[in-house]
């Protein structure tokens, strides 16, 4: 995984972010604070359920869930 870009699908929006199932089957979270930074990064809209997204793995929690950085859709 490392720093490579990955693709996945938003499976659920939750109060603290978006849950994404990566194409390889793992599930990760894009934290809601990233959606507030979208205009600064040249992006306009946060993803919606069912959207395909491009992400990067930023880290991994003890429970095994991946922390994702939202790169776009």
C-alpha positions in Angstrom: 0.0 0.0 0.0 2.5 2.6 1.1 2.1 6.0 -0.5 0.5 4.8 -3.7 -2.9 6.0 -4.8 -5.8 3.6 -4.4 -9.4 3.6 -5.6 -12.5 2.5 -3.8 -16.2 3.2 -3.2 -17.8 5.2 -0.5 -20.0 2.7 1.3 -21.3 4.9 4.1 -21.3 8.5 5.3 -21.0 8.9 9.0 -20.8 12.0 11.3 -17.0 11.9 11.5 -16.3 11.1 7.8 -16.8 8.6 5.0 -16.2 4.8 5.1 -14.6 3.5 1.9 -14.2 0.0 0.7 -11.0 -0.2 -1.4 -11.0 -2.2 -4.6 -8.7 -4.7 -2.8 -11.4 -5.3 -0.2 -10.1 -3.4 2.8 -12.1 -0.7 4.5 -10.8 2.7 5.6 -12.0 6.1 6.8 -11.7 9.5 5.3 -12.0 11.9 8.3 -14.5 14.7 8.0 -11.9 17.4 8.5 -10.5 16.6 5.1 -13.8 17.7 3.5 -13.4 21.2 5.0 -10.0 21.5 3.2 -11.4 20.7 -0.3 -11.4 24.3 -1.6 -7.8 24.8 -0.5 -6.8 21.7 -2.6 -8.8 22.7 -5.7 -11.7 20.3 -5.1 -15.3 21.3 -4.8 -17.6 18.6 -3.4 -17.1 15.9 -0.8 -17.9 12.4 -1.9 -21.4 10.9 -1.6 -22.4 7.3 -0.9 -21.7 5.2 -3.9 -19.1 7.5 -5.3 -15.8 6.1 -6.6 -12.9 7.9 -4.9 -9.1 8.1 -5.1 -7.3 7.9 -1.7 -3.9 7.3 -0.1 -3.4 5.3 3.1 -2.3 7.7 5.8 -2.0 5.2 8.6 -3.5 2.2 10.3 -5.4 2.0 13.7 -4.9 -0.7 16.2 -8.2 -2.3 15.2 -6.9 -2.6 11.6 -9.0 0.1 10.0 -7.1 2.3 7.6 -7.0 6.1 7.8 -7.3 7.5 4.3 -6.4 10.8 2.7 -9.0 11.9 0.2 -7.4 12.8 -3.2 -10.5 13.2 -5.3 -13.2 11.4 -7.2 
